[in-house]
Each structure stands twice: as structure tokens, then as C-alpha cells.
């Protein structure tokens, strides 16, 4: 039996350290699946399991815990950067600017309320209180990357003369459970404060969709009356028009056929054209006059199918979904886009990237046509691009290590191992294809790397914090962290939610998604989706999520560097 005792007590052995992480992560994930009131804490429960392990003395050498913690953080934030990078800059375009400004205001209000609670409820002479409040704030907004960034910055500026390094994960752990509930509760409160009726909001969304001229299909029977077209293939004509148009049927010498890209037009041929209403006049002027023929075959008997299509055609990189006119031209509807494991609404300003998966609904022939257009060759994507990931991490660490001297700061500012890799990953995710870097990894590979990084980070932080958790929380200011965390959660949401509804007249479901995205809180988005039959919450969430994640991490570092030195 000595070998078992030695396995659990010899903290220097590799087997002990591996066993520690395996137990903490496995137990944490299993407990995190338990739902109370339909809400679970998910993978974050690994932090609580680690705290218990650390408290009972089941631990590992501090240098090992610190290395695994930092390496896990790098993997986690880098994979997040790759995920949000392609949509980061597009989120500032028309329609997203106001939402992102509201989201930024919410982030800043969280910081303001945090400082207000610090000055009102805590002893400002105790230098550990402000770092603990930073941890509390990130638990209140359920943002783990921010906790990692704050913790990493704190280690670089905290002086030994200040005493032991504050275990800010304790404040995070106190505030997190009520943070999850508070975000959803405050969102519901916004509805009652503004007197919003869900049925009216649904109707408004239906009317807006009906008014969108870009989704209205237009069919025309045209007679080829342009000598330039004689002898030209369908592909050549499409390239010359430079518009989204589908030649659905071709009447040539009395025979009706479905034209392929290599079929040739001749003078006097008749074609059934499907296009967007806004392009109709230009197409008519180029091809020829409209006829009254009704010879087209009825496609209405074709069964509707839904199909997941993978974008592997590199020419689709950066193409804007709204300009593809899928509904009006191709006769299909793109209902979902999945990127790096995150499902998003197929909004008009969404830009495609190789590796995206789109869910297409429509007649079989039309869906197959889209599959050919997008590539849909899964074999091209089977090999994970590990080199790109680690090249990005190298550049990110170098970039994060560059010191920026700012007057008044105790040490030069550095973006660190959280901010540096995040920024580089965003840039690679958006512009990597221009540098011949294939940033695509399979959804499962990206999620695996990200989740492994997250659980390693949470387990390490929890074990390190566990040794002092009882003194810090149970016998210290634990209840005050819970209370102030709740204030940090609900006050900014109530203010920004009401402003977004009353002043800017945003649809309530869009506001729900915006609030969930700003707090980077999937449970809040899941609740929003459960009460809305449309995709407005997902639009709001995906619009503000990239900038919000970036700001959460950046503000964590700025607060620590400026105020906690």
C-alpha cells in the first residue's frame, strides 16, 4: 500500500502531478454538468474542484503549477483569438457600431462599479483588496480570460514588500455563481423596466425581414438579344456580369435544359433568370428583353433538404454573405454559420472564411449547386495546421513581451502572455490567408486545444488559491465579494439595457444577445434563444463578442498595471 500513499503524497513525482490534474479536471467537469434551475456552471467548476484540492493539501510544486497555468492560458486565449479574428473588424461596420459602443460602455461601467465598491466597502490601505476586487469583477461578468490576464499582470508588478501575492481566483469563485444568475436576471429586469412585450418584438423582427429587398427573388424569362453573348459560355457571362445570377433554364432550338457553366448561349435562345430585384434591370439590359413565355419546368415538387456545407474554396475567403444573394438568386436559405465550434446567425455582413460550415436549406439541385460553389471538399481540411498555431504563439509571446514605458507606471507596460497572443491570433485569424497562412483547424481540434488550455489554467489557479481560500473567503471578506460581485453584474446591465431599448430602440432580443456577448456568457445566450424563435439574440451576441473579449482582457491588464503595483 506504500506505493499508493507515495503516489498521493510525493508532490515532486510526475505521476503525482499528472494524477492531481486528472482528478481535479475530471471531477470538475462532471460536477459542472449538474444543472440547478436549468443552469450549470460548466467547465468553470474545475476552478472550485482545484480550490478544494489545494485546501486539503493535494497540490504540486508552485513552479510546476505556474508553468501549466501560463501555458494553458496561452493556448486558451490564442484559440479564442483565431475564433473571433475573422469577425473582429467586420463587427465595426454599419449596424454593429452602436451595439459595440453600448458593449464598450457596459465593460467600462463594470470597471466603474468595481472601483465604487472598492472605495465604499473595503479598506483602501490594504493593498490586497483592489486585486481581490479585480478577481471579483471577472467572476461577476463570468469572464475567465480576463481573470487569467489580471493574474498574469499581477505577478509581474506585485512587489514582495506588499506581502504574499493575492489569490484573486478566490474573489472570482465567490462572484461567479451569482454572476451567471445575475446576467440572466438583470436581462429579464430590463424587459419589465421598459415595458417590453415579447410578442411585439417577434412581430417587429418578422416585419423587418419582410422589408429586406435583398431577400426577394425575381424570376425573368429573357430572350438573348445581345450579339456579344453569342458563343459565350454561362461561366463567361457570369464573370462579365459580376452579379449573383443563376440561369435556371435554357431554351435552345426547342429543347429545355438546366444549363451548366460550360453551356453556350446563342442569339434567340431564351433563359429563365433568377436574380436579386436590385440587379434585374442591369441584367435585362445586358441579355435582352423580357418575354411572356412560361415554358419553365415547375421545381416546386423538389423536396427541400438541409445540408451542412464546408467552405473549402479559397476564393470565398472574405466574401460577404449578404452580397451572395443566396435566397433571391440561388433559391436557398443559409440559416447558420459555424466557425471554430461557435454557431452564429448568418447575418448579411458575415464574411466567409475557409473552414466555415454553413447550413443550407432549399431544393436538392439548388443546395448541390451551392456545395459546388463553396467547395465542400472535407479532405482538404483534414490535416490540422499545427505550424500556424505555434508560429502565432511565438509571435504573440514576443509581441506581448515588448515593454511600453508609460509615465507614472511602476514598471513598463507589457501585453503579456494573455494580450500578446490574443492580438496576434486576431490578426492571423483575419489576415492570415493574405500571408499564405492557413489558419483553419477542424472544429474539434480547435475546441480540444481551447478546452485543454482552459481546464489546465483553471485547475492550476484553483489549486494555488486553495491553500489560502478558507482564510481569504470564509473567515475574511467572502460574503462581501459575493455582494459586490452581484452589484458589478446587475447595475451596468440595467443601465445599458434600458438605454439600448429606450434611446436607441433596439429590438429586445438583440439587446439580450448583446448583453450576453458583452459578458461572454453562453448560458445567457442559451436563455435568450429559448425565448426567441428568430435569430436576433445570436446576431447581437456575435456582433459584440470579439470586441468584448478583447476589452475584457485588455482592461484587466490596465487596471492591474496602473493601480496594483
Buried (B, 14 or more C-beta within 10 A) or exposed (E): EEEEEEEBEEBEEEEBBEBBBEBBBEBBBEBBEEEEEEBBBBBBBBBBBBBBBBBEEBBBEEEBBBEBBBBBBBBBBBBBBBBBBBBBBBBBEEEBEBBBBBBBBBBBBBBBBBBBBBEEBBEEEEBBBBBBBBBBBBBBBBBBBBBBBBBBBBBBBBEEEBEEBBBBBBBBBBBBBBBBBBBBBBBBBBBEBBEBEEEEBBEBBEEEEEEEEBBBBBBBBBBBEBEEBEEBBBEBBBEEBEBBBBBBBBBBEEEEEBBEEEBBBEEEBBBBBBBBBBBBEBBBEBBBEEBEEEEBEEBEEBEEBEBEBBBBBEEBBBBBBBEBBBBBBBBBBBEBBBBBBBBBBBBBBBBBBBBBBBBBBBBEEBBBBBBEBBBBEEEBBEEBBEEBBEBBBEBBBEBBEEEEEEEEEEBEBBBBBBBBBBBBBBBBBBBBBEEEBBBBBBBEBBBBBBBBBBBBBBBBBBBBBBBBBBEBBEEBBBEBBBBBBBBBBBBBBBBBBBBBBEEEEBBBBBBBBBBBBBBBBBBBBBBBBEBBEBBBBBBBBBBBBBBBBBBBBBBBBBBBBBBBB
